[in-house]
């Protein structure tokens, strides 16, 4: 079977084989596949289908056909309809995931409290699949783990409102961040205050910076160190906004 290398994956090799995606398994793979099975059983078909493990010991997932935006992001990614659709899909995923809360499963990232749902933890444009400008799927659940709803929503706000200048490349020069933040909250349909969500964004960025610093130390990669510094600059900007 012919294999096509796919971009992404961050720390693992990801390939496409026909209508499937294959990647190296980890201790967390069983939990991720249980999550995907649960989501699809609850009617959330915008996520990959678990197809087990292949003869090389790699996990096998269905391939979601469409376009995954890359940076700089195209202008259409910043449409309000995309923001609304992303928040609504996240809400459906969260609601469908609650049956796994409290299960004895191994996840790649730490649990965050209070545990309400299984968070995707990387719900951002580069993990969203579009067809004709319409959101059709979300991929890469490898970093999923239990946590509060707002923890996941905070990262989506960071990347898609956006609350960082680099994430905003390709969009309007002066986005209405306050308006889009409120639209995100309204579309997710939980009564969060904007300041509450901004505080969660800052907390996420601080943890992400520490995690990325550790990865820089492990790998010696300068780009990880640069990203950690960016996360802290963005954290300070968000705190000043809040």
C-alpha positions as CSV (number, residue, x, y, z in Angstrom):
1,X,0.0,0.0,0.0
2,X,1.3,3.4,-0.9
3,X,1.9,5.7,2.0
4,X,1.6,9.5,1.9
5,X,3.4,11.5,4.6
6,X,1.0,14.0,6.2
7,X,2.0,17.3,7.9
8,X,1.2,17.7,11.6
9,X,1.6,15.1,14.3
10,X,4.1,17.3,16.1
11,X,6.1,14.5,17.7
12,X,5.0,11.4,15.7
13,X,5.0,10.4,12.0
14,X,1.6,10.4,10.4
15,X,0.8,8.8,7.1
16,X,-2.2,8.4,4.9
17,X,-3.0,5.0,3.4
18,X,-6.0,5.0,1.1
19,X,-8.9,6.2,3.3
20,X,-7.0,5.8,6.6
21,X,-4.5,7.6,8.7
22,X,-1.8,5.7,10.6
23,X,0.5,6.8,13.3
24,X,2.7,5.4,16.1
25,X,0.8,4.2,19.2
26,X,1.4,5.4,22.7
27,X,0.3,4.4,26.2
28,X,-2.7,6.8,25.6
29,X,-3.9,5.3,22.3
30,X,-6.4,3.0,23.9
31,X,-8.1,5.8,25.7
32,X,-8.1,8.0,22.6
33,X,-9.8,5.2,20.6
34,X,-12.4,4.6,23.4
35,X,-13.1,8.4,23.2
36,X,-13.6,8.3,19.4
37,X,-15.8,5.3,19.6
38,X,-17.9,7.0,22.3
39,X,-18.2,10.2,20.3
40,X,-19.3,8.5,17.1
41,X,-21.8,6.3,19.1
42,X,-23.3,9.6,20.4
43,X,-23.7,10.9,16.9
44,X,-20.6,13.1,16.6
45,X,-19.4,11.8,13.2
46,X,-17.1,14.8,12.6
47,X,-14.3,12.9,14.3
48,X,-12.1,10.1,13.0
49,X,-13.4,6.5,13.2
50,X,-11.2,4.1,15.2
51,X,-10.1,1.1,13.0
52,X,-7.8,-0.6,15.4
53,X,-4.1,-1.4,14.8
54,X,-2.3,-2.4,11.6
55,X,0.3,-5.2,11.0
56,X,3.0,-2.7,11.8
57,X,1.5,-1.9,15.2
58,X,0.3,1.6,14.2
59,X,-3.1,2.9,15.1
60,X,-5.5,3.2,12.2
61,X,-8.1,6.0,11.9
62,X,-10.4,7.0,9.1
63,X,-9.2,9.9,7.0
64,X,-11.5,12.9,7.0
65,X,-11.6,14.4,3.5
66,X,-11.1,18.2,3.3
67,X,-8.7,21.1,3.9
68,X,-6.8,21.7,7.1
69,X,-5.8,25.4,7.2
70,X,-2.1,26.2,7.5
71,X,-0.4,29.5,8.6
72,X,-0.8,32.1,7.4
73,X,-4.5,31.4,7.7
74,X,-6.7,32.3,4.7
75,X,-9.2,35.1,5.3
76,X,-12.2,32.7,5.2
77,X,-11.0,31.0,8.4
78,X,-11.8,34.2,10.3
79,X,-15.5,34.3,9.3
80,X,-17.9,34.4,12.2
81,X,-19.6,31.3,10.9
82,X,-16.4,29.3,11.4
83,X,-16.1,30.6,15.0
84,X,-19.7,29.6,15.7
85,X,-19.4,26.2,14.1
86,X,-16.2,25.4,16.0
87,X,-17.7,26.3,19.4
88,X,-20.8,24.3,18.6
89,X,-18.8,21.2,17.6
90,X,-16.7,21.5,20.7
91,X,-19.8,21.6,22.8
92,X,-21.2,18.4,21.2
93,X,-17.9,16.6,21.7
94,X,-17.8,17.6,25.3
95,X,-21.3,16.6,26.0
96,X,-20.8,13.2,24.3
97,X,-17.5,12.6,26.2
98,X,-18.9,12.7,29.7
99,X,-19.5,8.9,29.9
100,X,-15.7,8.5,30.0
101,X,-15.2,10.9,32.9
102,X,-14.0,8.9,35.9
103,X,-12.9,5.9,33.8
104,X,-9.5,4.4,34.7
105,X,-7.8,5.4,31.4
106,X,-4.2,6.5,30.6
107,X,-4.0,9.9,28.8
108,X,-1.0,11.6,27.4
109,X,-1.6,15.0,29.2
110,X,-2.4,15.6,32.8
111,X,-5.9,15.7,34.2
112,X,-7.2,19.2,35.1
113,X,-9.8,19.9,37.8
114,X,-12.6,20.2,38.1
115,X,-13.1,17.3,35.7
116,X,-16.2,17.8,33.6
117,X,-15.5,16.4,30.2
118,X,-12.7,14.9,28.1
119,X,-10.9,17.9,26.6
120,X,-9.4,17.7,23.1
121,X,-6.6,20.1,24.3
122,X,-5.5,21.2,20.8
123,X,-8.8,22.4,19.3
124,X,-7.4,24.9,16.8
125,X,-7.6,25.8,13.1
126,X,-4.7,23.5,12.3
127,X,-6.7,20.5,13.6
128,X,-10.0,21.4,11.9
129,X,-11.1,20.0,8.5
130,X,-13.1,22.1,6.1
131,X,-14.9,21.5,2.8
132,X,-16.1,24.5,0.8
133,X,-15.4,26.7,3.8
134,X,-17.7,24.6,6.1
135,X,-16.4,22.9,9.2
136,X,-16.6,19.1,8.6
137,X,-14.3,17.6,11.2
138,X,-11.7,17.8,13.9
139,X,-8.6,15.6,14.1
140,X,-5.7,14.7,16.3
141,X,-7.1,13.7,19.6
142,X,-3.8,12.4,20.9
143,X,-3.5,15.0,23.6
144,X,-7.0,14.5,24.9
145,X,-7.4,14.3,28.7
146,X,-10.0,14.9,31.4
147,X,-10.7,18.5,32.5
148,X,-13.1,21.4,32.7
149,X,-15.0,22.6,29.7
150,X,-13.4,26.1,29.9
151,X,-9.9,24.7,29.7
152,X,-10.6,23.5,26.1
153,X,-12.7,26.5,25.2
154,X,-9.8,28.8,26.3
155,X,-7.4,27.4,23.7
156,X,-10.0,27.7,21.0
157,X,-10.4,31.3,22.0
158,X,-6.7,31.9,22.0
159,X,-6.3,30.5,18.4
160,X,-9.6,31.5,16.7
161,X,-10.8,34.7,18.3
162,X,-7.7,35.2,18.1
163,X,-5.9,36.4,21.2
164,X,-2.4,36.1,19.8
165,X,-0.9,38.1,16.9
166,X,0.8,35.1,15.2
167,X,-2.5,33.2,15.1
168,X,-4.1,36.2,13.4
169,X,-1.9,36.1,10.3
170,X,-4.0,36.3,7.2
171,X,-7.0,37.8,9.0
172,X,-8.5,41.3,9.2
173,X,-5.9,43.8,10.5
174,X,-8.1,44.8,13.5
175,X,-10.4,42.0,14.6
176,X,-13.1,42.7,17.1
177,X,-11.6,40.5,19.8
178,X,-14.2,41.4,22.4
179,X,-17.1,40.8,20.1
180,X,-15.7,37.5,18.8
181,X,-14.9,36.3,22.4
182,X,-18.5,36.9,23.3
183,X,-19.7,35.2,20.2
184,X,-17.6,32.2,21.1
185,X,-19.1,32.0,24.6
186,X,-22.6,32.4,23.2
187,X,-22.1,29.7,20.6
188,X,-20.8,27.3,23.2
189,X,-23.8,28.1,25.3
190,X,-22.3,28.2,28.8
191,X,-22.7,31.3,31.0
192,X,-19.0,32.2,31.2
193,X,-18.0,35.8,31.7
194,X,-15.3,37.1,29.2
195,X,-12.9,37.8,32.1
196,X,-13.4,34.2,33.3
197,X,-12.5,32.8,29.9
198,X,-9.5,35.2,29.6
199,X,-8.2,34.0,33.0
200,X,-8.4,30.4,31.7
201,X,-6.5,31.4,28.5
202,X,-3.7,32.9,30.6
203,X,-3.5,29.8,32.8
204,X,-3.4,27.6,29.7
205,X,-0.6,29.6,28.2
206,X,1.5,29.5,31.3
207,X,1.2,25.7,31.4
208,X,1.9,25.5,27.7
209,X,5.0,27.6,28.0
210,X,6.3,25.4,30.8
211,X,5.6,22.3,28.8
212,X,7.3,23.7,25.7
213,X,10.3,24.8,27.7
214,X,10.7,21.2,28.9
215,X,10.4,20.0,25.3
216,X,13.1,22.4,24.3
217,X,15.4,21.1,27.1
218,X,14.8,17.5,26.0
219,X,15.3,18.0,22.3
220,X,17.6,21.0,22.1
221,X,15.2,22.6,19.5
222,X,15.4,26.4,19.4
223,X,11.9,26.6,17.9
224,X,10.4,25.1,21.1
225,X,12.1,27.7,23.2
226,X,10.9,30.5,20.8
227,X,7.3,29.2,21.1
228,X,7.5,29.1,24.9
229,X,8.6,32.7,24.9
230,X,5.7,33.6,22.6
231,X,3.2,31.9,24.8
232,X,4.4,34.0,27.8
233,X,4.2,37.2,25.8
234,X,0.7,36.3,24.8
235,X,-0.2,35.4,28.4
236,X,0.9,38.8,29.5
237,X,-1.1,40.5,26.8
238,X,-4.2,38.5,27.7
239,X,-3.8,39.3,31.4
240,X,-3.5,43.0,30.5
241,X,-6.7,42.7,28.4
242,X,-8.6,41.0,31.2
